[in-house]
Amino acid sequence: MAALAPLRREYGLAQPAAAPAPSRLEQAPPGPENFERIVDDYQRRLYGFALRMTGNREDAEEIVQDAFVRAYRALVKMDPKQRAELRLQPWLYTITLNVTRNRLRSKRPTSVALDALADPDALLNETQEGPDQPEQIVERGADMVLVEQALLQLPMHLRAAATLRFIEGRSHPEIAEILNQPIGTVKSHVHRAVRILRRILGPEVGRVAPATPEEGESQHAVL
Amino acid sequence: MRCCDLVRMWDELREGGAVPSREEVLAHLRRCVHCQEGYREFEGVAYCLTCLPVVEPPPGLVPKILDHIKSLRPANPDMFARIPSPLGDLIVAFRESGITAIAICSQDSESTLCEAIAKRLHRGLIPAQAPRWVVETVDRYFKTFDTDRSRVDISALSGFEQAALKKAAEIPPGEVRSYGWIAKEIGQPSAARAVGQVMARNPVPLLYPCHRVVDASGSLHNYAYGVDLKARILEMEGWVRRPQTARSAAYGRA
């Protein structure tokens, strides 16, 4: 791990990993009585997921609402044993994904309201913050929009795999549970998604260019 | 180690995760320019994805969801009473808005039927004295085979269920229609089987006459309380059994 560390991009951007998994719900099994807390704890990540999947804020909002209503109805019907055994986070992702699929299926072709995704202020701040190595990422804000656009061009199953893996930061076994697929299939989908994204984005977006001879050397040393 | 074997490990490698024979993989990466390039390409895309800005849901989202959830919570349990009828005692569940469920006491005990009703309605059920309007609504059905449906509350059912039951209520007493007919009439011509499900789960039999819905061949198909009772109710309403067709005879149906 240490040997590979310089390969990871450590040029000025913190890893915007998904918020840490809510832990307070782990004590009490999920149920209608603590549903308010469930909504509070998961709305952010489910909304983010739905937005990345649809590219449209209105759709994402309705999907999350619908997903929570479905989850509530299902929880009401469960007996205490089922609730205790429920793995809440993957289950909520699965419901959100199913609602998303239904919605997109009835709404082809995928609406690509990309302007809704990129927050211009946030992008501006980011470009202002990372001027140390301007030659490494040229116009990062423009890159982000390209990445968002490219993600929406993926077929649904690959988009789900890539979003869950890299944006939501879920592990392969967890994605396998969410998508109800074997782990090997998940890995293969993630890999295919990345390859297609690379093809869409072209060779330059997101690449590391050796900034200084020392850094270049250190990377070679690693490899 | 071949380059193609390595390709699927990049994701784990990137995370520093458990890769089989990690040292071997790294050794290969050090000397293979092709794989170095491939890994960089993979890592570049993965990195871009992890850098996408975190999106904040609109502030009104949580209150909207909670309001919706609140509307799903039943305020009070329903009440139920046992009312005698020509078909035997009926368990009738009701609330202020109308009769919400009916069960015919044929074989099951009162508690089993109440449990089934509570499960169907997702609400509790408490015993009560039947108000006059409840008794009158039930009596009216047995006198006229018609129902004042303003006194029946099926609002807890889905739109599709309500549409199918309301259509069934348009079938005149003494007549029958097919599941497919209802499906077509409510604009979902391919949903005959779904209509069958709605009829099978009808919480207010008799008042919403699911017994007047039969299969396309005219045979009675099935009924929650048995096909014999379905025939008995239909005959009570004036329906005349058609001679058995070859098809219905082959299936041993009424």
Boltz contact constraints between the chains, C-beta under 6 A:
constraints:
  - contact:
      token1: [A, 1]
      token2: [B, 16]
      max_distance: 6.0
  - contact:
      token1: [A, 9]
      token2: [B, 47]
      max_distance: 6.0
  - contact:
      token1: [A, 13]
      token2: [B, 51]
      max_distance: 6.0
  - contact:
      token1: [A, 15]
      token2: [B, 50]
      max_distance: 6.0
  - contact:
      token1: [A, 16]
      token2: [B, 54]
      max_distance: 6.0
  - contact:
      token1: [A, 39]
      token2: [B, 62]
      max_distance: 6.0
  - contact:
      token1: [A, 39]
      token2: [B, 65]
      max_distance: 6.0
  - contact:
      token1: [A, 43]
      token2: [B, 57]
      max_distance: 6.0
  - contact:
      token1: [A, 43]
      token2: [B, 61]
      max_distance: 6.0
  - contact:
      token1: [A, 43]
      token2: [B, 62]
      max_distance: 6.0
  - contact:
      token1: [A, 44]
      token2: [B, 57]
      max_distance: 6.0
  - contact:
      token1: [A, 47]
      token2: [B, 57]
      max_distance: 6.0
  - contact:
      token1: [A, 48]
      token2: [B, 55]
      max_distance: 6.0
  - contact:
      token1: [A, 51]
      token2: [B, 55]
      max_distance: 6.0
  - contact:
      token1: [A, 65]
      token2: [B, 65]
      max_distance: 6.0
  - contact:
      token1: [A, 68]
      token2: [B, 65]
      max_distance: 6.0
  - contact:
      token1: [A, 69]
      token2: [B, 68]
      max_distance: 6.0
  - contact:
      token1: [A, 72]
      token2: [B, 69]
      max_distance: 6.0
  - contact:
      token1: [A, 122]
      token2: [B, 53]
      max_distance: 6.0
  - contact:
      token1: [A, 147]
      token2: [B, 48]
      max_distance: 6.0
  - contact:
      token1: [A, 166]
      token2: [B, 46]
      max_distance: 6.0
  - contact:
      token1: [A, 166]
      token2: [B, 49]
      max_distance: 6.0
  - contact:
      token1: [A, 166]
      token2: [B, 50]
      max_distance: 6.0
  - contact:
      token1: [A, 167]
      token2: [B, 49]
      max_distance: 6.0
  - contact:
      token1: [A, 167]
      token2: [B, 52]
      max_distance: 6.0
  - contact:
      token1: [A, 187]
      token2: [B, 8]
      max_distance: 6.0
  - contact:
      token1: [A, 190]
      token2: [B, 11]
      max_distance: 6.0
  - contact:
      token1: [A, 191]
      token2: [B, 8]
      max_distance: 6.0
  - contact:
      token1: [A, 194]
      token2: [B, 42]
      max_distance: 6.0
  - contact:
      token1: [A, 194]
      token2: [B, 45]
      max_distance: 6.0
  - contact:
      token1: [A, 197]
      token2: [B, 45]
      max_distance: 6.0
  - contact:
      token1: [A, 198]
      token2: [B, 41]
      max_distance: 6.0
  - contact:
      token1: [A, 198]
      token2: [B, 45]
      max_distance: 6.0
  - contact:
      token1: [A, 206]
      token2: [B, 44]
      max_distance: 6.0
  - contact:
      token1: [A, 206]
      token2: [B, 47]
      max_distance: 6.0
  - contact:
      token1: [A, 206]
      token2: [B, 48]
      max_distance: 6.0
  - contact:
      token1: [A, 207]
      token2: [B, 44]
      max_distance: 6.0
  - contact:
      token1: [A, 223]
      token2: [B, 29]
      max_distance: 6.0
  - contact:
      token1: [A, 223]
      token2: [B, 30]
      max_distance: 6.0
  - contact:
      token1: [A, 223]
      token2: [B, 36]
      max_distance: 6.0
